[in-house]
């Protein structure tokens, strides 16, 4: 079953982090709001926003301008080479529509302007085009 998605514009891409399970990261980055998977073990389904809109796993909002906003934020941040960014702390970065829209892949490409560390956590049953985007970004950062 295809989950309907909505395109939304975001004002910011990076969310400062100060604690919790991702406390060792300086920021989080979520290219989507919501999730198409609805995994029963997902902690995000218990958050107020997830419960307010509709049943978890039945909706996704794609941030259509996130790559441009991320690139702008990285260029503007004087400490951009020291950021440790956790991609998708509140959604899965591999939504089914990622195969068509490549929002997460666009974020990887935008991160090339920085030497910051970007980490992604996968909960999805499969990944779409991950290796080429991920390893391309790693090469641009000088990682192996």
N, C-alpha and C positions, 0 to 999 in steps of 0.2 A: 504494500500500500504506500502510495506517495504522500508524504507529509507536506501540506501547504506551507509555503514560506513567504515572508514579506521582506521587501528591501527597505532598509532604514539607513539614514545618515547618522554618523557618529560625530561628536564634537571632539572627543579625545580617544586615543588608542591605548595609551599606557596608563595603568592604574597603579599608583604607589602601593607597596606592600609593607606591612610593619610587623607581621607575626603570623600565627597559625601554622598550618602544615607547609606553607610555602614561604615561611619567614626568612629563609636564606636567600630569597630572590628580592631584588629591588622593586620589580614591577611585574604585573601580569598583563596579558594581552589576549582578548577574546574576540575573534572575528565573527562570532555568532552570539545571539542571545537565544536561549532555548535549546532544544535538542530533539532530533528525530528518532533517537534510539530508545529512550525511556528505560534504561537499565534499572532493574529493581534495587541494585546496591548503590546507586548514585546519590551522593550526599547533596548535590545541588537541588534535587527534587524536593528537599525539605526546606529550602530557602523561601522566604516570603514572596519574592517575585515569581518564582516557579509555580507556586501554588495559586497565585492570584489570577493569572491569565487563562489557563486551561490545564487540562491534565498533562503532566510531564510526559514528554515523548510524542506529543501531538502537534507541536508547533516549533517553528524556527524563524528567527529574524536575522537576515544577513546584513552586516554592516558594509554597504556598498563602497564607501570611501575610506575604509580603514587603512589600506596600503598608503594612500596619499597622506592621510593624517599621521600615520606612523613615521613616514619619511620626514615630514615637516617637524614632528616632535623630536626626532633623533638629531636633526640638523640644528635645532634650537637649543638642545641640551648640552651644556659645556662638559658634563661628565659622561657623555654618551658612550665612551669606550669602556666604561667601568660598569655599565648596567648588566644585571643578570635577570633576564626576562623569561617568565614562565608562560608559555603560550597555552591558553585555554584552561584556566583554573575553574571556570564555571560553565563550560560547554565542551563538547568534543570537537576538536579541530578538523575532523574528517567527516563532516556531515555528508549525506548522500549527494546533496547539490554541489558539493565541492568539486566533483568531477566535471561539472558544467561551469561553475563560476570562478573557481580557483582563488577564492579570497585568502585562504591560508597561504597558498603558494605566492600570492602577491605580497603578503607580509614578509615571507622569507626573502624575497627579492629586494624589498624596501630596506630590510635590515642590513644590506650590504654596505650602506654608507657609514656603518658603525662597526667597531670592533667588539661590541657587546656580545655577551653570551646569550643565545636564545635556545630555550629548551621546550620541547613539546611532549605532552603526555597523551598517549593514545588509549582510548577506551572503545573505539568503534570496532565493529566486526571486521572491517577491512579498511585499507588506506588507499587513497586515490592520488596517483602521481607524486607520491611523497619523496621517493629517492632522488629524482632529478632536482626538485626544488631544494631539498634539504642539503644534498651534497654540493650543489651549486653555491648555496649560501656559505657552507663550510669552507669551500675553496676560496671564496672571496674574503673570508676572515682569516685565512692562513691556517685553518684547522686541518686535521687529517682524519 
